[in-house]
Amino acid sequence: MIDILIILVLIAIIFSLGSGLYFLVKDGGKTDRTVMSLTFRVGLAVLLLIILAFGFMSQNSA
């Protein structure tokens, strides 16, 4: 179950990074869409670290 969640978060991170690049090229960095996309990516990266830590802790306790 955790494996699928990790893969989904990784896919979401890649999608967010791609959308940030798209908004940077399309808008020329003049709007906040690039910043919001990359901020969302950082949040997903933090979520990924939390999920990984939870996975390692639950694996060691069992």
Backbone hydrogen bonds in HBPLUS format (Angstrom, degrees):
<---DONOR---> <-ACCEPTOR-->    atom                        ^
c    i                          cat <-CA-CA->   ^        H-A-AA   ^      H-
h    n   atom  resd res      DA  || num        DHA   H-A  angle D-A-AA Bond
n    s   type  num  typ     dist DA aas  dist angle  dist       angle   num
A0005-LEU N   A0001-MET O   3.20 MM   4  6.50 157.2  2.25 145.0 151.3     1
A0006-ILE N   A0002-ILE O   2.89 MM   4  6.12 156.3  1.95 153.1 158.8     2
A0007-ILE N   A0003-ASP O   3.05 MM   4  6.31 160.7  2.09 148.2 153.1     3
A0008-LEU N   A0004-ILE O   2.95 MM   4  6.18 158.4  1.99 148.8 154.7     4
A0009-VAL N   A0005-LEU O   2.99 MM   4  6.20 157.1  2.05 147.4 153.3     5
A0010-LEU N   A0006-ILE O   2.94 MM   4  6.18 156.8  2.00 148.6 155.3     6
A0011-ILE N   A0007-ILE O   2.95 MM   4  6.21 155.4  2.02 148.8 155.3     7
A0012-ALA N   A0008-LEU O   2.94 MM   4  6.18 154.8  2.01 144.6 151.8     8
A0013-ILE N   A0009-VAL O   2.88 MM   4  6.14 148.6  1.98 146.5 155.1     9
A0014-ILE N   A0010-LEU O   3.01 MM   4  6.30 160.7  2.05 149.0 153.4    10
A0015-PHE N   A0011-ILE O   2.91 MM   4  6.14 160.2  1.95 149.8 155.7    11
A0016-SER N   A0012-ALA O   2.89 MM   4  6.03 158.8  1.94 145.8 151.6    12
A0017-LEU N   A0013-ILE O   2.92 MM   4  6.11 154.9  1.98 148.6 155.5    13
A0018-GLY N   A0014-ILE O   2.95 MM   4  6.16 155.6  2.01 147.1 153.7    14
A0019-SER N   A0015-PHE O   2.89 MM   4  6.17 154.7  1.96 148.9 156.0    15
A0020-GLY N   A0016-SER O   2.93 MM   4  6.11 149.3  2.03 142.0 150.5    16
A0021-LEU N   A0017-LEU O   3.06 MM   4  6.34 152.6  2.14 143.4 150.2    17
A0022-TYR N   A0018-GLY O   2.92 MM   4  6.17 156.6  1.97 146.4 153.3    18
A0023-PHE N   A0019-SER O   2.89 MM   4  6.08 164.6  1.91 150.2 153.5    19
A0024-LEU N   A0020-GLY O   2.96 MM   4  6.09 148.1  2.06 140.5 149.7    20
A0025-VAL N   A0021-LEU O   2.99 MM   4  6.22 159.1  2.03 150.6 155.1    21
A0026-LYS N   A0022-TYR O   2.83 MM   4  5.97 167.9  1.85 154.9 159.0    22
A0027-ASP N   A0023-PHE O   2.89 MM   4  5.57 161.1  1.92 138.1 144.5    23
A0028-GLY N   A0024-LEU O   2.97 MM   4  5.22 128.0  2.25 122.9 134.3    24
A0030-LYS N   A0027-ASP O   3.41 MM   3  5.76 160.9  2.45 106.9 111.8    25
A0036-MET N   A0032-ASP O   2.91 MM   4  6.12 162.9  1.94 156.1 161.0    26
A0037-SER N   A0033-ARG O   2.99 MM   4  6.06 156.3  2.05 143.0 149.2    27
A0038-LEU N   A0034-THR O   3.02 MM   4  6.23 162.9  2.05 152.1 156.3    28
A0039-THR N   A0035-VAL O   2.85 MM   4  5.96 146.6  1.96 145.1 155.0    29
A0040-PHE N   A0036-MET O   2.95 MM   4  6.09 153.9  2.02 143.1 149.7    30
A0041-ARG N   A0037-SER O   3.06 MM   4  6.33 144.4  2.19 137.5 147.4    31
A0042-VAL N   A0038-LEU O   3.04 MM   4  6.32 150.8  2.13 141.4 148.0    32
A0043-GLY N   A0039-THR O   3.05 MM   4  6.36 155.6  2.11 146.7 153.2    33
A0044-LEU N   A0040-PHE O   2.96 MM   4  6.25 149.9  2.05 144.3 152.6    34
A0045-ALA N   A0041-ARG O   2.90 MM   4  6.19 146.4  2.02 144.8 154.4    35
A0046-VAL N   A0042-VAL O   2.99 MM   4  6.31 152.7  2.07 148.2 154.8    36
A0047-LEU N   A0043-GLY O   2.97 MM   4  6.23 158.1  2.02 145.2 151.5    37
A0048-LEU N   A0044-LEU O   2.85 MM   4  6.09 150.3  1.94 143.4 151.6    38
A0049-LEU N   A0045-ALA O   3.02 MM   4  6.31 153.7  2.09 144.5 150.8    39
A0050-ILE N   A0046-VAL O   3.01 MM   4  6.32 155.2  2.07 150.2 157.0    40
A0051-ILE N   A0047-LEU O   2.93 MM   4  6.19 160.3  1.97 151.5 156.7    41
A0052-LEU N   A0048-LEU O   2.90 MM   4  6.11 159.7  1.94 150.2 155.9    42
A0053-ALA N   A0049-LEU O   2.92 MM   4  6.10 159.0  1.96 146.9 152.6    43
A0054-PHE N   A0050-ILE O   2.91 MM   4  6.12 160.7  1.95 149.4 154.9    44
A0055-GLY N   A0051-ILE O   2.88 MM   4  6.09 154.0  1.95 146.1 153.6    45
A0056-PHE N   A0052-LEU O   2.92 MM   4  6.19 156.8  1.97 151.0 156.4    46
A0057-MET N   A0053-ALA O   2.95 MM   4  6.15 159.7  2.00 150.7 156.4    47
A0058-SER N   A0054-PHE O   2.92 MM   4  6.04 160.9  1.96 149.6 154.8    48
A0059-GLN N   A0055-GLY O   3.01 MM   4  6.04 142.8  2.15 138.3 148.2    49
A0060-ASN N   A0056-PHE O   3.10 MM   4  6.25 153.1  2.17 143.1 149.3    50
A0061-SER N   A0057-MET O   3.18 MM   4  6.30 144.3  2.32 142.5 151.1    51
